[in-house]
Amino acid sequence: MLNRIPLLLLIFLPQFLGAWGANGHRIVAKICYDNLTPTARQRVDAAMGDNLLEQLSTWPDYIKAVKGWDFAKPWHYMTVNTDRTVQDVDASNRQRPAVDDVREGIELMLGVLKNDRDCRQKLEDLMAENRVEALAGSLDATALAFLIHFVGDVHQPMHVGKNRDLGGNKISVLYFGDRYNLHSVWDTQIIEHERLSYTEFARFASVHNRSRKTEWENDDLETWIQESIDLREDLYNTLYNRTDRDTGLPEFGYDYQHDYLPVVEARLAAAGYRAAALLNGVFGG
């Protein structure tokens, strides 16, 4: 069972697992943990046991390979087509009892960590119905892993995507001469091109964006989603600024990396700061 797999292995998972890639999620988790209050950190440590938050942050992508966890796959993203608003999608989803997207996933996990009886029962029932076990046998560890992961997901612009291209997965591009899809460029390639460890990247992202910490902490979840939509539209609008002569595909190189690396850093830093603010609010201090 999953909870018997040493969590230490999760920190060495390959980069193709999901939004932001494994290192992106570790960066968010590292920034989050570094910005917890002492009281919140004590509570988080208790929920994690002997594990690092960075390790827990990759678990929700790891379990995508386990059929029993298929019910959680929609929690990683939110589809907001150009002709709809966040409010439209939210109103539609709330007419159904199911947890439909990343926004509702975040709200459910927050409820679990706040010891809301209905939220805890809902998550327990879903796991029981699908015959899967809690991470490390702990509902709190499970919710913590999902929460830190989903906050990262919602800050990746291709995870608030459009149906027609599956959040950029159907859009082929050339990135430094190699073929990827637009989604994977934003998941992993911009980060990995810098050849930094996740701790180094987290430190740089934090330093470069420290002045915006208070502003970001005070924004609500709807604002986070709208930021990703706005960035997504910018990425589509500039997609064909430069194309490869032979293939006609969008061509990304040093200019693209130069322009969007600071944006990626900002999204990861915002996710880390905001995740910390959520946990500080839940656990006090």
Backbone bond lengths (Angstrom), bond angles and torsions (degrees), N, CA, C in turn:
res aa  C-N    CA-C-N  psi(-1)  N-CA   C-N-CA  omega(-1)  CA-C   N-CA-C  phi
1 M - - - 1.476 - - 1.526 109.96 -
2 L 1.336 114.61 160.01 1.461 119.03 -173.95 1.512 113.06 -62.12
3 N 1.325 115.96 -37.73 1.453 116.84 -176.43 1.526 112.28 -72.42
4 R 1.339 117.60 -4.07 1.459 120.41 175.98 1.521 111.73 -97.44
5 I 1.332 117.72 -6.83 1.455 120.52 177.00 1.521 108.45 -79.71
6 P 1.327 119.13 126.58 1.464 120.20 -178.68 1.521 111.00 -56.09
7 L 1.323 116.11 125.84 1.461 119.49 -178.65 1.512 112.04 -65.26
8 L 1.321 117.30 -19.98 1.459 118.97 177.11 1.523 110.74 -57.92
9 L 1.336 116.93 -30.98 1.464 119.96 179.92 1.520 111.54 -63.20
10 L 1.319 117.57 -28.94 1.460 120.30 -175.64 1.510 112.44 -65.87
11 I 1.298 118.03 -25.32 1.459 119.43 -178.68 1.524 111.38 -75.04
12 F 1.349 116.38 -13.07 1.461 120.10 179.19 1.523 112.64 -108.06
13 L 1.324 117.36 12.98 1.455 119.64 -179.16 1.516 110.89 -63.38
14 P 1.337 118.37 150.16 1.455 121.22 178.35 1.510 111.62 -65.95
15 Q 1.335 115.58 167.10 1.450 121.45 -169.57 1.520 114.71 -82.38
16 F 1.329 119.20 -5.41 1.450 119.64 -172.54 1.518 113.37 -88.56
17 L 1.304 118.45 7.20 1.451 119.72 -167.77 1.519 114.96 -70.90
18 G 1.309 121.71 -33.12 1.446 118.10 -178.17 1.500 113.02 177.29
19 A 1.345 115.26 -161.42 1.460 121.20 -173.08 1.509 111.36 -52.98
20 W 1.342 114.46 135.71 1.453 122.41 -176.04 1.520 112.34 65.40
21 G 1.314 120.04 -5.86 1.452 120.15 -173.73 1.522 109.32 68.95
22 A 1.315 116.10 170.01 1.461 119.62 -178.06 1.524 111.53 -59.99
23 N 1.326 117.49 -43.62 1.465 119.12 -178.03 1.515 112.31 -65.98
24 G 1.326 117.72 -36.11 1.458 119.38 177.29 1.516 111.86 -59.60
25 H 1.328 116.28 -43.97 1.465 119.53 179.02 1.526 111.37 -67.92
26 R 1.319 116.88 -36.03 1.466 119.07 176.53 1.529 111.07 -65.10
27 I 1.322 116.78 -37.29 1.471 120.75 178.36 1.520 109.91 -61.69
28 V 1.333 116.83 -47.14 1.468 120.80 178.09 1.525 110.36 -59.04
29 A 1.330 116.44 -45.82 1.464 120.54 -178.54 1.522 111.78 -64.09
30 K 1.324 117.21 -40.16 1.466 121.13 179.33 1.522 110.80 -63.53
31 I 1.330 117.14 -46.29 1.468 120.68 178.89 1.522 109.99 -63.57
32 C 1.320 116.19 -41.13 1.462 120.23 177.99 1.523 110.88 -59.22
33 Y 1.317 116.65 -52.93 1.466 120.34 -175.68 1.523 111.18 -61.21
34 D 1.326 117.20 -38.70 1.466 121.32 -179.04 1.522 112.52 -67.45
35 N 1.335 117.45 -15.16 1.461 121.09 -177.16 1.529 113.02 -113.39
36 L 1.324 116.73 14.44 1.459 120.51 174.17 1.524 110.54 -78.57
37 T 1.323 116.01 147.15 1.454 119.98 171.53 1.529 108.73 -70.75
38 P 1.329 118.36 161.08 1.473 119.58 178.40 1.522 112.99 -55.50
39 T 1.335 116.57 -40.71 1.464 119.58 -179.66 1.520 111.25 -65.69
40 A 1.321 116.25 -46.27 1.465 120.07 179.49 1.524 110.81 -64.63
41 R 1.311 116.97 -39.45 1.467 120.19 179.95 1.524 110.58 -62.78
42 Q 1.317 116.55 -39.34 1.464 120.32 178.77 1.529 110.70 -62.20
43 R 1.334 116.45 -41.71 1.463 120.72 179.66 1.530 111.36 -69.13
44 V 1.311 116.01 -40.39 1.466 120.29 178.14 1.524 110.07 -64.54
45 D 1.327 117.00 -43.77 1.465 121.10 178.40 1.530 110.84 -58.66
46 A 1.326 115.77 -40.70 1.465 119.95 -179.64 1.525 110.74 -64.42
47 A 1.327 116.24 -39.18 1.468 120.15 179.82 1.522 111.61 -69.95
48 M 1.329 116.80 -33.33 1.471 121.14 -175.73 1.516 113.35 -82.50
49 G 1.308 117.84 -20.70 1.453 119.38 -174.01 1.522 110.41 69.63
50 D 1.319 116.92 -128.53 1.467 121.19 -177.86 1.528 112.91 -90.73
51 N 1.312 117.60 10.52 1.459 121.01 -173.05 1.524 112.20 -100.04
52 L 1.312 115.62 160.94 1.457 122.19 174.99 1.522 109.78 -90.71
53 L 1.327 116.62 150.80 1.455 120.15 175.96 1.530 110.24 -61.93
54 E 1.328 116.34 -33.16 1.464 120.19 177.77 1.535 111.18 -61.44
55 Q 1.326 116.46 -34.75 1.461 120.00 177.89 1.524 110.94 -69.21
56 L 1.324 116.24 -45.69 1.454 119.99 -179.59 1.525 111.65 -62.24
57 S 1.327 116.78 -31.52 1.466 120.52 -172.76 1.522 113.28 -65.07
58 T 1.338 118.58 -22.34 1.463 120.86 -179.26 1.530 112.90 -93.99
59 W 1.313 116.80 -11.77 1.467 120.80 -176.28 1.530 113.43 -58.82
60 P 1.356 120.24 -41.73 1.466 118.96 -178.86 1.527 114.04 -61.32
61 D 1.323 118.68 -25.09 1.464 119.94 173.58 1.524 111.27 -81.90
62 Y 1.314 116.28 -34.57 1.469 120.81 178.45 1.525 110.57 -58.36
63 I 1.330 117.71 -41.78 1.468 120.39 -174.68 1.524 113.14 -79.31
64 K 1.322 118.13 -1.52 1.466 119.38 174.08 1.527 111.36 -61.76
65 A 1.313 117.17 -23.42 1.465 121.39 179.39 1.528 112.34 -80.04
66 V 1.329 117.58 -6.05 1.462 122.26 -177.94 1.524 108.55 -102.71
67 K 1.326 117.58 116.69 1.456 121.88 -172.90 1.525 112.79 -56.35
68 G 1.311 116.74 -36.19 1.455 119.33 -178.64 1.519 114.00 -59.86
69 W 1.329 116.45 -24.09 1.459 120.67 -179.76 1.533 112.94 -93.22
70 D 1.326 117.64 11.60 1.470 119.53 -178.98 1.525 112.47 -57.81
71 F 1.329 116.45 -29.56 1.466 119.08 -178.60 1.524 112.52 -61.75
72 A 1.341 117.38 -22.01 1.467 120.97 -177.86 1.525 113.06 -89.88
73 K 1.321 118.98 -8.17 1.468 120.24 -176.45 1.533 113.42 -58.91
74 P 1.339 120.15 -41.69 1.471 119.37 179.51 1.526 113.64 -65.69
75 W 1.307 117.78 -12.75 1.463 120.64 -178.70 1.524 112.62 -74.87
76 H 1.320 117.35 -8.87 1.465 121.02 -176.74 1.527 113.36 -87.20
77 Y 1.312 118.26 -8.45 1.464 119.40 -173.23 1.524 110.48 -151.87
78 M 1.319 114.97 173.85 1.460 122.10 175.83 1.520 107.17 -143.71
79 T 1.308 117.00 128.20 1.459 120.94 178.84 1.522 109.44 -94.51
80 V 1.327 115.64 117.14 1.465 121.25 177.53 1.525 106.77 -129.35
81 N 1.320 116.81 95.35 1.452 120.65 -179.61 1.521 111.02 -69.30
82 T 1.316 115.92 163.81 1.464 121.46 -173.31 1.522 112.22 -57.99
83 D 1.331 117.45 -33.05 1.463 120.82 -176.50 1.522 112.97 -87.45
84 R 1.340 117.70 8.90 1.458 121.08 -179.75 1.521 110.14 -127.43
85 T 1.329 115.50 162.93 1.456 121.49 177.10 1.526 109.29 -114.30
86 V 1.312 115.31 168.18 1.464 120.01 175.41 1.520 109.77 -58.12
87 Q 1.323 116.29 -40.48 1.458 120.88 -179.03 1.531 111.41 -63.85
88 D 1.343 116.97 -38.14 1.466 120.56 177.61 1.525 110.94 -60.74
89 V 1.318 115.40 -49.24 1.465 120.64 -178.02 1.521 110.39 -63.67
90 D 1.318 116.17 -42.60 1.456 120.65 -178.38 1.525 110.85 -63.92
91 A 1.329 116.75 -43.90 1.462 120.69 -179.76 1.525 110.96 -63.09
92 S 1.326 116.46 -40.11 1.464 120.79 178.89 1.524 111.15 -66.10
93 N 1.320 116.49 -44.82 1.463 120.44 -177.81 1.516 112.35 -65.22
94 R 1.307 116.70 -37.27 1.465 120.02 -174.94 1.528 112.53 -72.54
95 Q 1.319 117.60 -6.58 1.461 120.58 174.45 1.528 111.36 -79.10
96 R 1.332 116.19 -10.70 1.461 121.52 -178.90 1.533 109.70 -114.85
97 P 1.334 116.82 148.18 1.475 119.35 -179.07 1.524 113.62 -75.43
98 A 1.338 117.18 -18.94 1.467 119.99 -176.27 1.525 111.20 -70.09
99 V 1.333 115.38 157.02 1.465 121.59 171.48 1.525 106.04 -87.22
100 D 1.349 116.92 113.29 1.458 120.84 -165.39 1.519 115.69 -101.82
101 D 1.329 118.73 -22.36 1.462 117.99 -172.85 1.524 110.48 -156.75
102 V 1.326 115.26 -175.65 1.461 120.46 -173.59 1.528 111.91 -65.09
103 R 1.313 117.03 -34.47 1.464 118.88 178.52 1.525 110.37 -62.26
104 E 1.314 116.83 -48.77 1.455 120.30 -179.43 1.526 111.27 -69.58
105 G 1.333 116.54 -29.33 1.460 119.68 174.75 1.517 111.84 -63.67
106 I 1.329 116.22 -43.83 1.468 120.70 177.54 1.523 110.34 -61.78
107 E 1.326 116.71 -44.92 1.464 120.57 -178.31 1.528 111.29 -64.38
108 L 1.335 116.76 -39.12 1.465 119.91 178.43 1.522 110.92 -63.99
109 M 1.322 117.77 -45.71 1.464 120.45 -177.81 1.525 111.83 -68.03
110 L 1.312 116.76 -36.12 1.465 119.31 173.83 1.522 110.25 -60.39
111 G 1.326 116.15 -43.01 1.455 120.04 178.74 1.516 112.31 -61.43
112 V 1.323 116.73 -41.49 1.469 120.63 177.68 1.521 110.27 -60.14
113 L 1.331 116.67 -46.91 1.466 120.44 -178.02 1.527 112.15 -68.92
114 K 1.329 116.77 -23.74 1.465 120.84 175.98 1.522 111.87 -84.89
115 N 1.329 116.20 2.89 1.466 122.32 -178.44 1.520 112.88 64.51
116 D 1.330 116.71 30.15 1.455 120.72 173.00 1.532 108.55 -68.43
117 R 1.319 115.94 123.18 1.465 120.03 -172.84 1.528 111.99 -61.09
118 D 1.328 117.50 -43.33 1.462 120.66 -177.71 1.530 111.60 -65.29
119 C 1.324 116.25 -41.23 1.468 119.78 -179.98 1.522 111.48 -66.39
120 R 1.311 116.11 -43.04 1.466 119.16 179.13 1.531 110.42 -63.78
121 Q 1.323 116.06 -40.80 1.461 119.46 179.61 1.526 111.25 -65.93
122 K 1.331 116.21 -39.40 1.467 119.60 179.94 1.525 110.92 -62.16
123 L 1.326 117.27 -46.13 1.462 120.04 -179.77 1.524 110.93 -66.65
124 E 1.322 117.09 -41.98 1.465 120.39 178.16 1.525 110.90 -61.28
125 D 1.340 116.65 -42.38 1.465 120.62 -179.57 1.527 111.42 -64.61
126 L 1.321 116.59 -42.58 1.464 120.07 179.28 1.525 111.37 -61.52
127 M 1.319 116.12 -42.15 1.465 119.29 179.55 1.526 111.02 -68.45
128 A 1.327 116.79 -39.65 1.463 120.03 179.57 1.529 111.03 -65.98
129 E 1.329 116.92 -43.23 1.468 121.16 -179.71 1.524 111.68 -61.78
130 N 1.316 116.11 -33.07 1.463 120.75 -176.32 1.527 113.19 -102.25
131 R 1.326 115.95 5.37 1.465 122.93 173.54 1.530 112.45 57.34
132 V 1.305 115.08 47.72 1.462 120.46 173.46 1.524 108.46 -122.05
133 E 1.309 115.44 156.66 1.457 120.94 -175.48 1.517 111.18 -107.19
134 A 1.314 114.88 154.78 1.460 121.04 177.59 1.523 110.36 -64.82
135 L 1.307 116.24 150.84 1.462 121.94 176.96 1.528 109.31 -60.84
136 A 1.325 116.25 123.60 1.467 121.97 -179.36 1.524 111.97 54.55
137 G 1.357 116.22 26.10 1.450 120.88 178.51 1.511 114.79 70.84
138 S 1.329 117.65 15.90 1.464 121.97 -174.04 1.525 110.91 -126.02
139 L 1.336 116.69 123.95 1.463 120.44 176.44 1.524 110.52 -65.66
140 D 1.334 117.19 -36.47 1.464 120.25 179.33 1.530 111.39 -66.49
141 A 1.333 117.47 -41.59 1.466 120.10 177.51 1.520 110.52 -63.84
142 T 1.327 116.42 -38.67 1.464 120.94 177.92 1.520 110.70 -62.14
143 A 1.328 116.22 -48.54 1.465 120.41 -179.23 1.517 111.57 -65.14
144 L 1.314 117.05 -38.17 1.463 121.15 179.23 1.528 110.48 -64.16
145 A 1.337 116.46 -44.14 1.467 120.21 178.95 1.521 111.06 -62.68
146 F 1.330 116.29 -45.58 1.462 119.56 178.65 1.530 111.25 -63.51
147 L 1.318 117.12 -43.44 1.462 120.15 -176.11 1.520 111.56 -62.00
148 I 1.330 117.42 -50.91 1.466 119.75 -177.55 1.524 110.06 -63.83
149 H 1.317 116.49 -33.80 1.467 120.40 179.08 1.531 111.22 -70.61
150 F 1.319 116.94 -45.57 1.465 120.19 -176.53 1.522 112.21 -68.40
151 V 1.323 117.20 -34.77 1.469 119.00 175.71 1.529 109.26 -62.45
152 G 1.328 116.74 -38.75 1.458 119.36 173.93 1.519 111.81 -63.11
153 D 1.331 116.62 -46.45 1.467 120.86 -178.59 1.523 112.58 -56.08
154 V 1.320 116.82 -45.30 1.461 119.84 -173.06 1.520 112.10 -70.30
155 H 1.329 117.69 -14.58 1.465 121.56 176.51 1.530 112.35 -91.50
156 Q 1.332 117.26 -4.70 1.462 120.84 175.45 1.526 106.95 -90.25
157 P 1.334 119.29 116.99 1.469 120.76 -170.52 1.518 114.73 -59.14
158 M 1.324 117.60 -28.99 1.458 119.52 179.57 1.526 112.45 -77.88
159 H 1.333 117.41 -6.79 1.465 120.60 175.30 1.517 112.27 -92.93
160 V 1.317 116.70 -1.39 1.464 121.30 165.12 1.529 103.88 -117.43
161 G 1.319 114.21 69.57 1.457 120.83 -164.26 1.511 114.71 -103.21
162 K 1.337 113.23 -171.18 1.455 122.51 179.17 1.525 109.46 -107.36
163 N 1.338 114.30 143.98 1.451 120.21 -178.59 1.519 112.60 -61.23
164 R 1.323 117.08 -39.91 1.465 121.06 -168.86 1.532 112.88 -62.73
165 D 1.323 117.75 -29.53 1.466 119.19 -179.73 1.526 112.45 -121.85
166 L 1.340 115.62 15.73 1.473 121.03 178.07 1.521 111.81 52.64
167 G 1.322 115.66 51.24 1.458 120.06 177.28 1.512 113.64 61.56
168 G 1.336 116.43 39.37 1.463 120.78 177.91 1.513 114.90 86.33
169 N 1.343 117.73 -3.22 1.466 119.87 -179.04 1.523 112.76 -68.39
170 K 1.331 117.15 -23.39 1.465 120.70 -179.78 1.525 112.91 -93.74
171 I 1.321 117.93 1.27 1.464 121.36 -177.89 1.524 109.22 -101.40
172 S 1.320 116.74 108.85 1.465 121.21 179.27 1.524 110.38 -81.91
173 V 1.316 115.91 140.74 1.465 122.10 178.00 1.527 108.54 -140.72
174 L 1.315 115.34 162.75 1.461 121.23 170.75 1.520 108.16 -105.25
175 Y 1.317 115.47 124.10 1.463 121.05 -179.97 1.520 107.52 -119.45
176 F 1.320 116.59 110.57 1.463 122.16 -173.40 1.532 111.29 49.56
177 G 1.335 115.38 40.68 1.459 121.98 173.69 1.509 116.22 89.09
178 D 1.332 117.71 -12.03 1.462 121.13 179.52 1.521 110.08 -103.02
179 R 1.311 115.66 148.19 1.459 120.82 -176.41 1.531 111.26 -87.77
180 Y 1.308 115.35 127.34 1.464 123.53 175.07 1.524 107.42 -137.48
181 N 1.329 116.44 179.53 1.461 118.33 166.14 1.527 108.52 -103.73
182 L 1.324 115.36 162.76 1.464 120.04 -175.28 1.521 111.36 -59.16
183 H 1.316 116.51 -37.38 1.463 120.66 -179.74 1.529 110.79 -61.03
184 S 1.323 116.70 -46.33 1.467 119.39 -176.72 1.524 112.24 -69.43
185 V 1.332 117.24 -29.70 1.471 119.20 174.86 1.517 109.67 -59.54
186 W 1.341 115.45 -42.68 1.468 118.90 -178.83 1.518 112.53 -81.18
187 D 1.318 117.73 -28.15 1.466 120.12 174.89 1.526 111.46 -64.52
188 T 1.322 115.95 -50.45 1.460 118.83 -166.35 1.517 116.23 -133.51
189 Q 1.323 117.48 -39.18 1.463 118.73 -164.30 1.525 113.61 -67.36
190 I 1.324 117.74 -40.88 1.470 119.43 179.91 1.524 110.05 -62.51
191 I 1.319 116.39 -40.92 1.468 120.97 178.64 1.522 110.90 -67.37
192 E 1.324 116.75 -50.45 1.461 120.34 -173.80 1.522 112.54 -68.28
193 H 1.331 117.76 -25.84 1.464 120.53 -179.95 1.527 111.60 -61.33
194 E 1.332 117.03 -26.15 1.468 120.56 -178.46 1.524 112.88 -76.50
195 R 1.327 117.22 -14.89 1.474 122.35 177.25 1.536 112.33 55.08
196 L 1.309 115.25 44.90 1.459 121.80 177.05 1.522 109.38 -111.64
197 S 1.316 116.93 152.97 1.457 119.58 168.87 1.523 108.18 -70.02
198 Y 1.331 116.29 161.89 1.458 117.92 -179.64 1.529 111.48 -64.78
199 T 1.329 117.64 -30.99 1.468 119.39 178.91 1.525 111.14 -69.66
200 E 1.331 116.69 -38.45 1.467 119.99 176.82 1.524 110.63 -65.67
201 F 1.325 116.06 -44.41 1.463 119.74 -179.30 1.527 109.97 -63.60
202 A 1.320 117.16 -42.22 1.466 120.96 178.98 1.521 111.17 -60.70
203 R 1.321 116.63 -41.14 1.460 120.17 179.68 1.529 111.14 -63.95
204 F 1.324 116.84 -46.18 1.464 120.05 179.34 1.529 111.16 -64.01
205 A 1.331 116.89 -44.20 1.460 120.25 -179.56 1.524 110.91 -61.74
206 S 1.328 116.93 -39.52 1.468 120.95 178.96 1.519 111.71 -66.42
207 V 1.320 116.59 -47.13 1.469 120.93 -178.72 1.519 110.83 -61.94
208 H 1.319 116.28 -43.12 1.466 120.39 -176.05 1.523 113.02 -71.25
209 N 1.338 117.38 -17.30 1.467 120.08 -174.24 1.520 113.56 -125.72
210 R 1.323 117.39 12.28 1.462 120.87 -176.74 1.522 112.41 -57.80
211 S 1.320 117.90 -34.61 1.468 121.15 -176.54 1.523 112.47 -66.59
212 R 1.327 117.86 -16.78 1.468 121.55 -177.51 1.530 112.28 -100.77
213 K 1.312 117.11 1.77 1.461 121.69 -173.33 1.527 112.00 -57.07
214 T 1.318 117.57 -52.42 1.466 120.74 -176.42 1.519 111.18 -62.97
215 E 1.317 116.14 -42.40 1.468 120.46 177.85 1.523 110.71 -58.16
216 W 1.312 116.83 -48.58 1.461 120.80 -177.52 1.519 111.86 -65.89
217 E 1.317 117.24 -38.90 1.466 120.37 -178.23 1.522 112.12 -62.10
218 N 1.322 117.02 -27.95 1.460 121.01 -176.20 1.524 113.67 -89.25
219 D 1.332 117.63 -4.25 1.463 120.89 178.56 1.524 110.39 -79.50
220 D 1.341 115.86 150.75 1.461 119.48 178.88 1.528 110.69 -94.23
221 L 1.319 115.23 172.77 1.462 121.55 -174.84 1.522 111.69 -60.95
222 E 1.301 117.21 -37.77 1.468 120.00 178.27 1.525 111.18 -61.14
223 T 1.319 116.73 -36.55 1.468 120.86 177.39 1.519 110.75 -65.13
224 W 1.332 117.03 -41.60 1.470 119.90 178.71 1.529 110.47 -58.08
225 I 1.340 114.57 -44.85 1.464 119.81 -178.33 1.523 110.68 -65.17
226 Q 1.327 116.42 -43.81 1.465 119.52 -179.06 1.524 111.00 -64.41
227 E 1.318 117.25 -36.02 1.470 120.22 175.69 1.528 110.84 -58.64
228 S 1.326 116.32 -43.46 1.462 119.79 179.84 1.525 111.21 -66.51
229 I 1.325 116.97 -37.98 1.466 120.09 176.92 1.523 110.50 -63.11
230 D 1.319 116.79 -46.03 1.470 120.51 -179.76 1.526 110.98 -61.25
231 L 1.326 116.76 -42.30 1.459 120.49 178.48 1.526 110.52 -67.22
232 R 1.311 116.32 -41.44 1.468 120.59 176.70 1.525 111.28 -55.42
233 E 1.319 116.69 -45.68 1.465 119.93 -179.50 1.523 111.29 -64.45
234 D 1.322 117.16 -36.42 1.468 120.36 175.90 1.526 110.39 -62.99
235 L 1.319 116.85 -40.36 1.465 120.56 -179.94 1.524 111.41 -65.40
236 Y 1.322 116.87 -38.47 1.465 119.75 176.71 1.530 111.25 -68.81
237 N 1.316 116.22 -40.13 1.468 120.08 -177.20 1.526 112.54 -66.56
238 T 1.329 116.77 -29.10 1.470 120.60 -178.30 1.528 112.68 -102.27
239 L 1.330 116.45 5.81 1.462 121.52 -171.14 1.528 112.83 -57.00
240 Y 1.331 116.38 -42.19 1.466 120.14 -174.65 1.526 112.57 -104.36
241 N 1.312 116.60 25.57 1.468 119.06 176.50 1.526 111.76 -59.83
242 R 1.322 115.75 -32.50 1.463 120.21 177.33 1.520 108.06 -140.43
243 T 1.329 116.87 128.49 1.459 120.66 -178.04 1.527 110.87 -125.46
244 D 1.326 113.95 154.43 1.457 120.46 177.53 1.528 109.85 -76.22
245 R 1.313 117.27 133.11 1.464 121.94 -175.34 1.527 111.89 -62.99
246 D 1.318 117.57 -37.19 1.465 120.70 -174.77 1.522 113.00 -81.39
247 T 1.326 117.17 -42.38 1.469 120.71 -173.90 1.519 113.48 -99.82
248 G 1.324 117.32 -21.22 1.457 120.83 -174.59 1.512 113.72 76.51
249 L 1.340 116.77 3.92 1.463 120.65 -178.94 1.526 110.72 -78.41
250 P 1.338 116.89 151.24 1.464 119.43 171.30 1.521 109.82 -55.42
251 E 1.317 116.27 137.89 1.461 121.30 -175.70 1.522 109.41 -118.64
252 F 1.321 115.61 117.09 1.459 122.05 -179.36 1.525 109.09 -110.28
253 G 1.317 115.76 134.34 1.455 120.26 177.81 1.509 110.53 -146.01
254 Y 1.324 116.80 -138.79 1.460 121.13 -174.80 1.528 112.50 -63.55
255 D 1.331 117.56 -36.75 1.462 119.59 178.94 1.522 110.90 -63.15
256 Y 1.311 116.44 -44.10 1.466 121.26 179.78 1.520 110.30 -64.25
257 Q 1.312 116.57 -45.45 1.461 120.98 178.59 1.522 110.38 -60.39
258 H 1.316 117.10 -43.27 1.467 121.85 179.90 1.522 110.85 -62.94
259 D 1.321 116.85 -42.50 1.460 120.96 -176.22 1.523 112.63 -72.86
260 Y 1.337 117.06 -38.39 1.459 119.33 -169.43 1.526 115.14 -105.24
261 L 1.320 119.01 -12.06 1.462 119.03 174.70 1.531 111.62 -57.68
262 P 1.340 120.04 -45.88 1.471 119.12 177.67 1.528 112.48 -61.92
263 V 1.325 116.84 -30.63 1.463 120.71 178.36 1.527 110.01 -69.41
264 V 1.316 116.48 -44.15 1.466 120.58 176.81 1.527 110.30 -61.28
265 E 1.324 116.67 -45.22 1.468 119.89 177.33 1.526 110.73 -56.74
266 A 1.323 116.40 -43.87 1.466 120.46 -178.09 1.521 111.59 -65.58
267 R 1.336 117.55 -40.65 1.458 119.87 179.72 1.535 110.97 -66.04
268 L 1.316 116.73 -40.67 1.465 119.97 178.74 1.523 111.35 -67.64
269 A 1.329 116.72 -41.50 1.466 120.03 178.48 1.521 110.60 -64.75
270 A 1.331 116.79 -44.36 1.465 120.23 178.78 1.522 110.62 -59.54
271 A 1.333 116.59 -43.25 1.464 120.04 179.01 1.524 111.14 -61.65
272 G 1.323 117.24 -43.14 1.458 120.61 179.58 1.514 112.69 -65.04
273 Y 1.322 116.69 -46.74 1.466 120.68 179.10 1.530 111.04 -62.30
274 R 1.317 116.00 -42.88 1.468 119.69 -177.14 1.521 111.70 -70.91
275 A 1.323 117.48 -37.17 1.464 119.74 175.41 1.525 110.42 -62.37
276 A 1.323 116.61 -41.00 1.466 120.28 177.29 1.520 110.97 -62.92
277 A 1.328 116.75 -41.43 1.466 120.15 179.21 1.528 110.78 -62.33
278 L 1.337 116.98 -39.62 1.460 119.97 177.21 1.522 111.03 -62.28
279 L 1.323 116.67 -47.67 1.463 120.13 -177.62 1.522 111.69 -69.53
280 N 1.317 117.31 -35.81 1.470 119.54 174.85 1.521 110.31 -62.93
281 G 1.329 116.25 -36.76 1.458 120.03 177.99 1.516 112.59 -68.77
282 V 1.323 116.43 -38.19 1.464 121.21 -179.67 1.521 111.35 -70.55
283 F 1.327 116.12 -45.02 1.460 120.85 -171.16 1.521 114.27 -98.96
284 G 1.320 117.13 -7.35 1.460 120.24 175.75 1.506 113.60 82.75
285 G 1.336 114.04 178.16 1.455 120.45 178.25 1.483 113.99 91.22
